[in-house]
Amino acid sequence: MKSSSDLLKDDIKTLFFKYVSAAIAGMIMNSLYILADTVFIGRWIGPRGLAALNIAIPVFNILFATALLFGVGGATAISVVMGKKDYEKVNNIFTLSIAFISLFGIIYSLFGTLFLEEISCVLGAESTNIELVTDYLRPVLMFSFSFLFVYGLTPLVRNDRAPQLAMMATIMGGITNIFFDWLFIVVFEWGMKGAASATVMSAFVSIIILASHFIRGDANLKLVKMKFDFSLFKRIFTNGLPSFIIEISSGIVIVSFNLVILNLLGEIGVSAYGIIANIALICAYMFTGLAQGIQPLISINHGAGLKIRVEKIRKYGIVSALIFGSSFFIVGTIFSKELISLFTDASFELIAISTRGIRIYFISFIAMGVNIVISTYFQSIELSNYSTMITLSRGVVVLLFSLFTLSYFFQMDGVWLSIVVAEAVTLILGIILIKKQSKSL
């Protein structure tokens, strides 16, 4: 098998920096072009365009969740098996992952094209905005297979010892999206279909870059002829389930927060939440990048039975997450008004609500990064039941319980505190699970 780095023998700190820096850089670019999308639509299409975009967002949640289910699930199994040097099984897992990514890509594209208006109505489109929603969703659903390939191939390429290429695919996709957003929305005035077309274009650019890994012959992973193996499918599915859950649950959480905040403060409260959520997105993506970077290193060393190396990588990940999280908290506390002013120069009331919110919300970052790293650690060693418990705790169960309970007693302060409570409770759960797993070794 070809390799530019020996993940089982090379210096851990060097490998950690190489993989983590590439993954974080890619995720930062990802977050920035998501923000750029919002800016272009908000400024050149207007509030109705933003509303249509928000209605369409759950489609991306479904596409990304499915891609991660088979991409991350397959990549994790591949690295563990690669550590055991069972290269025939490695290629069987890769082939099965690609087969299911392709299958669901075709299904989503066909289903989305045939039932475009029905899907739009289910998502909440009404007679006043259904044209904008369908204009946006038509290109997205028609080429939905492209998004599955991008988000499915990225972890597979990263786990095939090409983290820089995975990073480059994300960065170039982001740059492409921003450029074509400007061209299609500002210059050509294509509106929502222009925004969607720019996103599709970015996906194809990323696919070309990722595919070059296999076309140039740099890949260790190969497509092979094989019979369907249910045990391998179950392994891929189980490994990818935590990533699937967190992506799906994010849509549920957004809707829940919007409903609670609308009831408490109305649209100005939702605007404040939108600002804070956009800022928090960049921080959360950095945590995700950190986790994505350590996953291949943990998986392959776990597969090779190198326990000490696995524990060192986990330690570096947790310490890095604490440093990032504490830094985000300090910046959010000291420069809250300055951060808010990047997004709005609106009323004093909006700025006041957002400033208080960010100072409470950002406390959660101290634990959030550690929770993401611990969840990824368990996912990387194929203890997906532990990873799923952490994911459900911080992403659904504790978070939603805290949201509805604390908002009842403390109003908006309770809304912001719900994030803090969810991450704190999940951190305790994560520590308990690590201790339990360590005793079982």
C-alpha positions in Angstrom: 0.0 0.0 0.0 1.3 3.5 -0.9 1.8 6.0 1.8 3.3 9.5 2.2 3.3 9.0 6.0 3.6 6.0 8.3 0.7 6.6 10.6 1.8 3.8 12.9 5.4 4.9 13.3 5.9 8.6 12.5 6.1 11.2 15.3 2.6 11.7 16.8 2.9 15.4 17.2 3.9 15.8 13.6 1.1 13.7 12.3 -1.4 15.4 14.7 -0.4 18.9 13.3 -0.5 17.7 9.7 -3.9 16.1 9.9 -5.6 18.6 12.3 -4.3 21.7 10.6 -5.5 20.5 7.2 -9.0 19.6 8.5 -9.4 22.8 10.5 -8.4 24.9 7.5 -11.0 23.1 5.4 -13.8 23.5 7.9 -13.0 27.2 8.4 -13.3 27.7 4.7 -16.6 25.7 4.8 -18.0 28.0 7.5 -16.9 31.2 5.7 -18.6 30.3 2.4 -21.8 29.3 4.3 -21.7 32.8 5.7 -21.0 34.3 2.3 -24.1 32.5 0.9 -26.2 34.2 3.6 -24.7 37.6 2.9 -25.3 37.4 -0.9 -28.8 36.2 -0.6 -29.7 38.6 2.2 -28.2 41.7 0.4 -29.1 41.1 -3.2 -32.3 38.9 -3.0 -33.6 40.2 0.4 -35.5 38.9 3.4 -37.8 36.7 1.3 -34.7 35.0 -0.1 -33.3 34.3 3.3 -36.7 32.9 4.4 -36.7 30.6 1.3 -33.1 29.5 2.1 -34.1 28.6 5.7 -37.0 26.5 4.4 -34.6 24.7 2.1 -31.8 24.0 4.6 -33.3 20.7 5.9 -32.6 19.2 2.4 -28.9 19.7 3.0 -29.2 18.2 6.5 -30.6 15.0 4.9 -28.0 15.0 2.1 -25.0 15.6 4.4 -26.3 13.1 7.0 -26.6 10.4 4.4 -23.1 11.1 2.9 -21.5 11.1 6.4 -23.3 7.9 7.3 -21.5 6.0 4.6 -18.4 8.3 4.2 -17.4 8.6 7.9 -18.7 5.1 8.7 -16.7 3.6 5.9 -13.6 5.7 6.5 -13.5 4.7 10.2 -13.8 1.0 9.4 -11.2 1.3 6.7 -8.6 2.9 9.0 -9.2 0.3 11.7 -8.9 -2.6 9.2 -5.9 -0.9 7.6 -4.2 -0.9 11.0 -4.7 -4.6 11.0 -3.2 -4.8 7.5 -6.2 -6.7 6.1 -6.1 -4.8 2.8 -8.6 -7.0 1.0 -11.3 -6.1 3.5 -10.2 -2.4 3.2 -11.1 -2.3 -0.4 -14.4 -4.2 0.2 -15.4 -1.6 2.7 -14.4 1.2 0.3 -16.4 -0.4 -2.5 -19.5 -0.9 -0.4 -19.3 2.7 0.9 -19.1 4.1 -2.6 -21.9 1.8 -3.8 -24.3 3.1 -1.2 -23.3 6.8 -1.6 -24.0 6.3 -5.4 -27.3 4.5 -4.8 -28.7 7.2 -2.4 -27.3 9.9 -4.7 -29.4 8.5 -7.6 -32.5 8.0 -5.4 -32.4 11.5 -4.0 -31.8 13.1 -7.5 -34.7 11.2 -9.1 -37.0 11.6 -6.1 -36.2 15.3 -5.8 -36.7 16.1 -9.4 -40.0 14.2 -9.7 -41.5 15.6 -6.4 -40.0 19.1 -6.2 -43.1 21.0 -5.3 -44.4 18.4 -2.9 -41.0 18.4 -1.0 -41.1 22.2 -0.9 -44.6 22.2 0.6 -43.6 19.6 3.2 -40.7 21.8 4.2 -43.0 24.7 4.8 -43.2 26.6 1.6 -46.4 28.6 1.1 -48.0 30.3 -1.9 -46.1 33.5 -1.1 -42.7 32.0 -1.3 -42.9 28.6 -3.1 -41.5 30.0 -6.3 -38.4 31.1 -4.5 -38.1 27.8 -2.7 -38.5 25.7 -5.8 -36.1 28.0 -7.7 -33.5 27.2 -5.1 -34.2 23.5 -4.6 -34.5 22.5 -8.3 -30.8 22.6 -9.0 -29.9 21.3 -5.6 -32.2 18.3 -5.8 -31.4 17.6 -9.4 -27.7 17.3 -8.6 -28.1 16.1 -5.0 -25.8 13.2 -5.9 -22.9 15.7 -6.2 -23.3 16.7 -2.5 -23.3 13.1 -1.4 -20.1 12.4 -3.3 -18.3 15.5 -1.9 -19.2 14.8 1.8 -18.9 11.1 1.4 -15.5 11.1 -0.5 -13.9 13.7 1.8 -13.5 11.5 4.9 -12.5 8.5 2.7 -9.7 10.5 1.0 -8.6 11.9 4.3 -8.4 8.4 5.7 -6.4 7.3 2.7 -3.6 9.5 4.0 -4.3 12.5 1.8 -5.5 15.2 4.3 -4.1 18.1 2.3 -6.1 17.0 -0.8 -9.3 16.8 1.3 -8.6 20.3 2.6 -7.9 21.6 -0.9 -11.1 20.2 -2.2 -13.1 22.0 0.5 -11.2 25.3 0.1 -11.5 25.3 -3.7 -15.1 24.4 -3.5 -15.7 27.3 -1.1 -13.8 29.8 -3.3 -15.8 28.5 -6.3 -19.1 29.0 -4.4 -18.3 32.6 -3.4 -17.2 33.5 -7.0 -20.3 32.1 -8.6 -22.6 33.5 -5.9 -21.3 36.9 -7.0 -21.5 36.2 -10.7 -24.9 34.5 -10.7 -26.6 36.7 -8.1 -25.0 40.1 -8.5 -24.0 40.2 -12.1 -26.5 37.9 -13.9 -29.3 38.6 -11.4 -30.5 34.9 -11.4 -31.8 35.1 -7.9 -32.3 32.0 -5.9 -31.6 29.6 -8.7 -28.3 31.5 -9.1 -27.4 30.9 -5.5 -28.3 27.2 -5.8 -26.3 26.9 -9.1 -23.3 28.4 -7.4 -23.5 25.8 -4.7 -23.8 22.9 -7.2 -20.8 24.3 -9.2 -18.7 24.3 -6.0 -19.7 20.6 -5.4 -18.5 19.5 -8.8 -15.1 21.4 -8.4 -14.6 19.6 -5.1 -15.5 16.2 -6.7 -12.9 16.8 -9.4 -10.2 17.5 -6.9 -11.1 14.5 -4.7 -11.4 12.2 -7.8 -7.9 13.2 -8.8 -6.6 11.2 -5.8 -7.8 8.0 -7.5 -7.2 9.0 -11.1 -3.6 9.8 -10.6 -3.0 6.4 -9.0 -2.1 7.9 -5.6 -4.9 6.0 -3.8 -4.4 3.0 -1.6 -8.2 2.4 -1.8 -9.5 0.6 -4.9 -12.9 -0.4 -6.2 -13.2 -4.2 -6.4 -15.7 -6.7 -7.5 -17.5 -8.2 -4.4 -20.7 -9.7 -3.2 -22.8 -7.8 -0.8 -21.6 -8.4 2.8 -24.2 -7.5 5.4 -21.7 -7.6 8.2 -19.6 -5.0 6.5 -22.7 -2.9 5.8 -23.7 -3.1 9.4 -20.2 -2.1 10.5 -20.2 1.0 8.1 -23.8 1.9 9.2 -23.0 1.6 12.9 -19.8 3.6 12.7 -21.5 6.4 10.7 -24.7 6.6 12.8 -23.4 9.3 15.3 -22.5 11.6 12.4 -25.9 11.0 10.8 -27.7 11.7 14.1 -25.9 15.0 14.8 -26.6 16.3 11.3 -30.3 15.4 11.4 -30.7 16.6 14.9 -29.3 20.1 14.1 -32.4 20.8 12.0 -34.7 19.8 14.9 -32.7 22.0 17.3 -32.9 25.0 15.0 -36.6 24.7 14.6 -37.1 24.3 18.4 -34.9 27.3 19.3 -36.8 29.4 16.7 -40.2 28.5 18.2 -39.2 29.1 21.8 -37.5 32.4 21.0 -40.4 33.6 18.8 -42.7 33.0 21.7 -40.5 34.9 24.1 -39.3 37.9 22.1 -40.6 37.6 18.6 -38.6 38.3 15.4 -35.9 40.4 17.1 -35.1 37.4 19.4 -34.8 35.1 16.4 -32.5 37.7 14.7 -30.3 37.7 17.8 -30.2 33.9 17.8 -29.3 34.0 14.1 -26.4 36.3 14.7 -25.0 34.2 17.6 -25.5 31.0 15.7 -23.6 32.3 12.7 -20.6 33.3 14.9 -20.8 30.0 16.9 -20.8 28.1 13.6 -17.2 29.1 12.9 -16.1 28.0 16.4 -18.1 24.7 16.1 -16.5 24.0 12.7 -13.0 24.4 14.2 -13.9 21.8 16.8 -15.2 19.6 14.0 -12.0 20.1 12.0 -10.0 19.1 15.1 -12.1 15.9 15.5 -11.9 15.0 11.8 -8.1 15.4 11.9 -7.6 13.0 14.7 -10.1 10.3 13.5 -7.8 8.6 10.9 -4.9 8.6 13.3 -6.9 7.1 16.2 -8.6 4.5 13.9 -5.5 3.1 12.3 -3.5 3.0 15.5 -6.4 1.3 17.3 -6.6 -1.3 14.5 -2.9 -2.0 15.0 -3.3 -2.4 18.7 -1.1 0.6 19.5 -2.9 1.7 22.7 -0.3 4.2 23.9 -0.3 6.1 20.6 -4.1 6.2 20.6 -4.2 7.6 24.2 -1.6 10.3 23.2 -3.6 11.4 20.2 -6.8 11.5 22.3 -4.9 13.6 24.9 -3.6 16.0 22.3 -7.2 16.4 20.9 -8.7 17.1 24.3 -6.0 19.6 25.3 -6.3 21.4 21.9 -10.1 21.5 22.3 -9.8 23.0 25.8 -7.4 25.7 24.5 -9.6 26.5 21.5 -12.8 26.5 23.7 -11.3 28.7 26.4 -10.0 31.1 23.8 -13.4 31.4 22.1 -15.0 32.0 25.5 -12.5 34.8 26.4 -12.9 36.5 23.0 -16.7 36.3 23.2 -16.7 37.8 26.7 -14.4 40.7 25.9 -15.3 41.5 22.3 -19.0 40.5 22.3 -20.2 43.9 21.0 -17.5 44.0 18.3 -18.5 40.5 17.1 -22.2 41.4 16.9 -21.4 44.6 15.0 -19.9 42.5 12.2 -23.4 41.3 11.4 -25.7 44.2 12.2 -25.8 47.9 13.0 -29.5 47.7 13.8 -31.4 48.7 16.9 -29.8 49.1 20.4 -32.3 46.4 21.6 -31.0 43.8 19.1 -27.4 44.5 20.0 -28.2 44.3 23.7 -30.0 41.0 23.4 -27.2 39.5 21.2 -24.4 40.8 23.4 -25.9 39.2 26.6 -26.6 36.1 24.6 -23.1 35.6 23.3 -21.6 36.1 26.7 -23.7 33.2 28.1 -23.7 31.0 25.0 -19.9 31.1 24.7 -19.4 29.5 28.1 -20.5 26.3 26.4 -17.4 26.3 24.2 -15.2 25.3 27.1 -16.8 21.9 27.2 -18.2 21.7 23.6 -14.9 20.9 21.9 -13.9 18.3 24.4 -17.3 16.6 23.9 -16.9 16.5 20.1 -13.4 15.1 20.5 -14.5 12.4 23.0 -17.5 11.5 20.7 -15.1 11.2 17.7 -12.7 9.1 19.8 -15.3 6.5 20.5 -16.5 6.6 16.9 -12.9 6.2 15.7 -12.4 3.0 17.8 -15.8 1.7 16.6 -17.5 2.1 20.0 -20.4 3.8 18.2 -22.9 3.1 21.0 -20.8 5.4 23.3 -20.4 8.0 20.6 -24.2 7.9 19.9 -25.0 8.5 23.6 -22.8 11.6 23.6 -24.3 12.8 20.3 -27.9 12.3 21.5 -27.1 14.0 24.9 -25.6 17.2 23.6 -27.5 17.3 20.3 -31.1 16.3 21.3 -32.0 14.9 24.7 -30.4 17.1 27.3 -30.3 20.2 25.0 -34.0 20.2 24.2 -35.0 19.3 27.8 -32.8 22.2 29.0 -34.2 24.5 26.4 -37.9 24.0 27.3 -37.2 23.9 31.0 -34.8 26.8 31.5 -36.6 29.1 29.0 -39.8 28.7 31.1 -38.0 29.8 34.3 -35.4 32.3 33.0 -36.8 33.4 29.6 -34.0 34.3 27.1 -31.2 33.7 29.6 -32.6 30.2 29.9 -32.4 29.8 26.2 -28.7 30.6 26.1 -28.0 28.6 29.3 -29.6 25.5 27.7 -26.5 25.1 25.5 -24.2 25.5 28.5 -26.1 22.9 30.5 -26.2 20.4 27.7 -22.5 20.6 27.1 -21.7 20.4 30.8 -23.9 17.4 31.4 -22.5 15.7 28.3 -18.9 16.4 29.4 -19.7 14.5 32.7 -21.2 11.6 30.6 -18.1 11.6 28.3 -15.7 11.3 31.3 -17.7 8.5 32.8 -17.7 6.6 29.5 -13.9 7.1 29.0 -13.3 5.7 32.5 -15.6 2.8 31.8 -13.9 2.0 28.5 -10.4 2.2 30.1 -11.4 -0.3 32.8 -12.6 -2.8 30.1 -9.3 -2.8 28.3 
